[in-house]
């Protein structure tokens, strides 16, 4: 099950408040500003800064 579009519309990066988009075939949510990727576990986005990984450009 993918993240519902209504939820994706309101999710933002907790650090810089930029909207996030799905990446890695729906396995994560990426902030384009700070390059953090928040994992999605059991169809639930884990929007904790400590859980995010920073992707290199």
Secondary structure, 3 states (H helix, E strand, C coil): CCCCHHHHHHCECCCCCCEEEEECCCCEEEECCCCEEEEEECCEECCCHHHCEECCC
